[in-house]
């Protein structure tokens, strides 16, 4: 268990640092209202998690430790949106359309409401 946590934490550190660097780089050339840095991180993270899950499903190139390091650690530290998008994909692939719609709606609505509530508590 401790070994798994160290592996995840190492990947998470690199992912979080990568998120910061991509955001800073984007802010150096983008000054508009659209949150391009976060958008880029989310889209890049989705691409990376798609590649990794594709490798996990179709090859023997990644083992359990690679999964912990790259998927749980790196992608989790880089963006949790990638995990959300992958879970949505899996629900759609299974034909779980009701669960897909419910998860999508509840995640967005409650996410925004919880941000509002947290900010309102601080005011």
Secondary structure as a PSIPRED ss2 file (coil, helix, strand):
# PSIPRED VFORMAT (PSIPRED V4.0)

   1 X C   1.000  0.000  0.000
   2 X H   0.000  1.000  0.000
   3 X H   0.000  1.000  0.000
   4 X H   0.000  1.000  0.000
   5 X H   0.000  1.000  0.000
   6 X H   0.000  1.000  0.000
   7 X H   0.000  1.000  0.000
   8 X H   0.000  1.000  0.000
   9 X H   0.000  1.000  0.000
  10 X H   0.000  1.000  0.000
  11 X H   0.000  1.000  0.000
  12 X H   0.000  1.000  0.000
  13 X H   0.000  1.000  0.000
  14 X H   0.000  1.000  0.000
  15 X H   0.000  1.000  0.000
  16 X H   0.000  1.000  0.000
  17 X H   0.000  1.000  0.000
  18 X H   0.000  1.000  0.000
  19 X H   0.000  1.000  0.000
  20 X H   0.000  1.000  0.000
  21 X H   0.000  1.000  0.000
  22 X H   0.000  1.000  0.000
  23 X H   0.000  1.000  0.000
  24 X H   0.000  1.000  0.000
  25 X H   0.000  1.000  0.000
  26 X H   0.000  1.000  0.000
  27 X H   0.000  1.000  0.000
  28 X H   0.000  1.000  0.000
  29 X H   0.000  1.000  0.000
  30 X C   1.000  0.000  0.000
  31 X C   1.000  0.000  0.000
  32 X C   1.000  0.000  0.000
  33 X C   1.000  0.000  0.000
  34 X C   1.000  0.000  0.000
  35 X C   1.000  0.000  0.000
  36 X H   0.000  1.000  0.000
  37 X H   0.000  1.000  0.000
  38 X H   0.000  1.000  0.000
  39 X H   0.000  1.000  0.000
  40 X H   0.000  1.000  0.000
  41 X H   0.000  1.000  0.000
  42 X H   0.000  1.000  0.000
  43 X H   0.000  1.000  0.000
  44 X H   0.000  1.000  0.000
  45 X H   0.000  1.000  0.000
  46 X H   0.000  1.000  0.000
  47 X H   0.000  1.000  0.000
  48 X H   0.000  1.000  0.000
  49 X H   0.000  1.000  0.000
  50 X H   0.000  1.000  0.000
  51 X H   0.000  1.000  0.000
  52 X H   0.000  1.000  0.000
  53 X H   0.000  1.000  0.000
  54 X H   0.000  1.000  0.000
  55 X H   0.000  1.000  0.000
  56 X H   0.000  1.000  0.000
  57 X H   0.000  1.000  0.000
  58 X H   0.000  1.000  0.000
  59 X C   1.000  0.000  0.000
  60 X C   1.000  0.000  0.000
  61 X C   1.000  0.000  0.000
  62 X C   1.000  0.000  0.000
  63 X C   1.000  0.000  0.000
  64 X H   0.000  1.000  0.000
  65 X H   0.000  1.000  0.000
  66 X H   0.000  1.000  0.000
  67 X H   0.000  1.000  0.000
  68 X H   0.000  1.000  0.000
  69 X H   0.000  1.000  0.000
  70 X H   0.000  1.000  0.000
  71 X H   0.000  1.000  0.000
  72 X H   0.000  1.000  0.000
  73 X H   0.000  1.000  0.000
  74 X H   0.000  1.000  0.000
  75 X H   0.000  1.000  0.000
  76 X H   0.000  1.000  0.000
  77 X H   0.000  1.000  0.000
  78 X H   0.000  1.000  0.000
  79 X C   1.000  0.000  0.000
  80 X C   1.000  0.000  0.000
  81 X H   0.000  1.000  0.000
  82 X H   0.000  1.000  0.000
  83 X H   0.000  1.000  0.000
  84 X H   0.000  1.000  0.000
  85 X H   0.000  1.000  0.000
  86 X H   0.000  1.000  0.000
  87 X H   0.000  1.000  0.000
  88 X H   0.000  1.000  0.000
  89 X H   0.000  1.000  0.000
  90 X H   0.000  1.000  0.000
  91 X H   0.000  1.000  0.000
  92 X H   0.000  1.000  0.000
  93 X H   0.000  1.000  0.000
  94 X C   1.000  0.000  0.000
  95 X C   1.000  0.000  0.000
  96 X C   1.000  0.000  0.000
  97 X H   0.000  1.000  0.000
  98 X H   0.000  1.000  0.000
  99 X H   0.000  1.000  0.000
 100 X H   0.000  1.000  0.000
 101 X H   0.000  1.000  0.000
 102 X H   0.000  1.000  0.000
 103 X H   0.000  1.000  0.000
 104 X H   0.000  1.000  0.000
 105 X H   0.000  1.000  0.000
 106 X H   0.000  1.000  0.000
 107 X H   0.000  1.000  0.000
 108 X H   0.000  1.000  0.000
 109 X H   0.000  1.000  0.000
 110 X H   0.000  1.000  0.000
 111 X H   0.000  1.000  0.000
 112 X H   0.000  1.000  0.000
 113 X H   0.000  1.000  0.000
 114 X H   0.000  1.000  0.000
 115 X H   0.000  1.000  0.000
 116 X H   0.000  1.000  0.000
 117 X H   0.000  1.000  0.000
 118 X H   0.000  1.000  0.000
 119 X H   0.000  1.000  0.000
 120 X H   0.000  1.000  0.000
 121 X H   0.000  1.000  0.000
 122 X H   0.000  1.000  0.000
 123 X C   1.000  0.000  0.000
